[in-house]
Amino acid sequence: MGMTKATITVIGEAMLELSRGDGDGWNLRYGGDVINTAVHLARAGDRVRLASALGTDPMSAQLCAQWQAEGVDTSLVIAAQDRLPGLYAIETDAAGERSFHYWRSEAAARRMFALPQSAGMVAQAAQSDLLYFSLITLAILPDEGREALLALCEQVRANGGRIAFDGNYRPRLWSDSATACHWRDRAIALCDIGLPTLADEVEMGEADDAADAAARWGAGEGREIVVKLGGDGCLIDGRIVPIPQQLTVIDSSGAGDAFNGGYLHARLAGANPGDAALAGHRLAGWNIGRRGAIPARDADAPY
């Protein structure tokens, strides 16, 4: 992949991740949809910053150190003195399908717009060529934080930047689907690149098929909409871009986040949407053939 000079800011929650190891053991890593995408972008050579909040504890420091080692700029990660990072445990079945258990109700990231350093973080994030966030970012924030995030989107666009938004829907994070749809629709109205997943749209009762989802997200109305279809590829510009080759699924964690990283990197580097979708498929295919939301980089990684 070619390198880009754009400044990309991803904003959201990054957490500690527990995943099953060999035998009865557990592996402690990190994860979270936006940080997953940020790491993929950084590995591809992009200039990417994480905007979030963590605690002042040793594990928070370790998380930042790991992201910095991957090439992610953590200067916009602000500290909450009385909070800790969120934690989730992930298990996969024989088919590689995942289930999650969360401990995040008091996570520091929920206060990212309500801390003494928040105004400085927002001012710097507003100077982004691309701001990327997800419906999970909106889900973890109180209403005041949600308004602040959408106001930040407006600032980025006013400064000439673009907004990319992923429609990750996690029902347990919302009081009901109508509330999730309300905030999703407000984010869609501000985005330039939309990255919904058909399964999420169907679960929300917002689409019957990929074409319906694309239309609901405003495809053809000045927005670039990519509907992710899991093993069936993706829909973009009215056509299906299939996965180049079928792979054995070891762990589906982070597949959509990897696709987003591959797609956004390729688009920023000048690829057309179809070729960018293929780049996203290749990276997602590599990701699901290994364990963890962010597998360790190896010789087969398509960066």
N, C-alpha and C positions, 0 to 999 in steps of 0.2 A: 504494500500500500504506500502511496505517496504521502508526504508530510504536508500539513497545512500550517498557516501562520495565524489562524483565527484563535481568539481567546474564548474558550468554552467554559461556562460556569454551570455546574450541576448543583441542584439544591434539593435537600431532602434529608432523610434519616439514614444513618449508617450504624450498623449494630454488630454486636458479637454474635457469632454463629457457632452453634454446637451441631456437629453432624456425626453419624455413626462411624466408628472406626472398625478395625478388625476385632473380632471377639466381642467382649462386652464394653469396650472402651468408647470414648467420645473424643472427637477432634475439635479443638477450639480455633476457629478462624474468624473471619468477618464477612459481612454481607449486607444487603440492602439494595433495592433496585437501582437507585441513582449511582451509588458508589460502584456497583458492578459495572455499569456502563462507563463511568469515569475511568476505571482501571483499564478497560479495553481501549478507550480512546488514548489514554496515556501510553499504553504499550505500543499503539500504532504510531506514536510520535506527535500527537496533538498536544497543544498547550491547554491543560484542563485544570480547573480549580473546583474544589468541593466547598460549598457554603452550607454550614450546618452548625450544630452545637453539641458539645460533649462535656464530660465532667472534668475535674482536675485530678482524678484518680490515676493510678498507674496503668490500668487497662485502657483508659482513654488515651494516655500518652503512647501506649504501645500501638493502638489502632492508628494514630496519626503517623507514627514512625513507619508502619507497614505501608500505608498509602504513599508516603513520601518516597519510600524505596521503590515503589512502582512508577514513580514519576508524577504523582498527583500533587498539585500545590494545595497545601492545607492552611494557607494564611487567612482564609475566610471561615475557618472553623473556630467558633468562639466558645469560651469556657463558661459553664454554669457551676457556680461554687457548690451548690447543694444538690446536684443531680448526677446520675450515672448514665452510661450508654444503655440503650435497649439491648435485649437478649432474645434470641429465638433458637429453638431446636428444630432440626429438620430430619425427617425420616423418609426413606424411599422404599417402595415395594418392589417386587420381582420385576415389574415392567418399567421401573425407573420413575414411576409417578411419586410425587412428593406429598407430604403432609407436614404442617407447621404447628408449633406451640410457642406462644409469645409471652414475654415479660417486658412490656414497653410502656405501661400506663403513666409512669413517672419519668420517662426518658428525657434527657436534656434537650434533644432535638425539638421537642414540642414547644420549647421556649425560645427558639432561635430568633424570633422577631420581638422578644420582650426582655432582652438583656441589655445592660449598659452599653455593650459593644455593638448592638444590633444596627444602629444607624450607620456606623462605619462600614459594616459588612454590606448593607444595602447599597450604600453609595458606590462601593467598589464593584459589586455585582452588576450594578446598572451599566457599567462600562464593559459589557460583554458583547462579543460578536454573535454568540449563541448562548441563550439561557435554556437549560434543559431541566424539566421536573416531571413529576408524575402525579396521578390521582392519589397515590399513597402519600406523597408529600402533603397534599391538601388534607388527606384524611387524618393525619396525626396532629394537625394544627388546630387550635381553637379558632373560632370565627374571626377574631381580630387578626390572627396570624394569616388566615386565608386571604383576608382583604389586603393585608400587607404584601403578600406574595403576588397577588394579581396587580397591585399597584406597581410592584417592581417590574412585572412584565411590561406594563405600559411605559415605564421609564426606559427599559431596554429598547423597545421599539421606537420611542421618541429619539433615542440616541443613534438610531440606524441599525440596531442589532435585530436578531430574529429569535423566535421562541419555538422550541420543540417540546411537545407534550405527549407523554405516554399515558394511556387510559387504564393503567393497572387497577383493577377493582378487587378489593378484599372486603367482602361483606361484613366481617367481624369488626372492621374499623369504623363502620358507619351505623347510625341509628336505624336507617332504612335506606332502600335504594333510591327513593325520591330525593333525599338529601344529597346522596352521591351524584345523582344525575344533575341536580341544580349546580353544584360546584364544577362538575365536569363540563357542563355546557358553557359556563362562564370562562373556563380555561380555554376551551375550544375557540371561543370568539376572539381570543388574544393570540392564538398560536399560528405559526406559519407552516410548521411541519407537525402533522398529527400521526401518532403511532398506536392506534387501538388494536386490541386483540379481539377477534370475533367471539371467542368463548366468553370474554368478559361482557361484551355488549349483549349477547344473548342472555346471560345470567341476570343482567340488569333489566331485561325486558325491553331493550332499546333497538334490537335488530333481529331480523329473521335469517339473513344471509350476508355474505361479504359486501355485495353491492349496496344493500340496504344500510349497512354500517358505514360504508364510505360516504353515502349520500347524507346520512345524519351528521357526519363529521364535517361536511361542507366540501367534499371533493368537487372540483370544478368551479369553486367560488373563490379562487385565489389562494387556496390552501393546498399543500402537498400532503396527501393522506395515503398512508400505507397500512392496510389491514392485514394483521398477522393471522395466519390460518393454521398454526402448528405444523404438523407433518405434511399439510397440503400446500405449503409455501406461503405466498402473500399475494394480495391484490393491490395493484397500483396502476393508475391511469386506465382503469377498466379492464386490465388483463391480469391473469394469474402468472406469477413468476414462480415456477416450481423449485423445490429443493434440488440442487444438482445431483445428489446421490443420497440414498437412504443409508442411515447409520444405525448401529445398535445403541439404544438409549441406556446409558449407565445411570445418569442422574439428570433429570430435566430442569433442575434448579438453575435459574439465571439464563435460560435459553432466550427469552424475549429481550432481556437486558443486553445479552451479547449481540443479538441481531441489531438492536438499536445502535450499539457502538460501531459495528461494522458498517451499517447503513449511513449513519451520520458522518463518520470519518470519510467514507467514499464520496459522499455528496459535497462535503466541504473541500475535498481534493479535486472536485470538478467532474466526477463521474455522473452519468445520466441516471435517472431513478432505477431503470431496469438493472443496470450493472451494479448500482449500489445495493439493490436488493440481493443480488447474487453474493456480494461481499458479506452482507449480513447473514445470509444462509450459511456460508462457509464458516463464519466465526461461531454461529450458534451450533452448527453441527460438530465442530471441534469441542465446544463447551459441554454438550450433553454426553459426549463420549468419555467424560472424566467426572470424578466426584467433586462436589462442592460448587457453590455458586460462582466462584472465581477459581478455577483450577490453576495450578502452577504452570507457568509458561514452559513449553517444551519445543522440541525441534519441529513438530508438526503444526504449531500454532500459526494461523494464517494472518500474521501481522505484517 
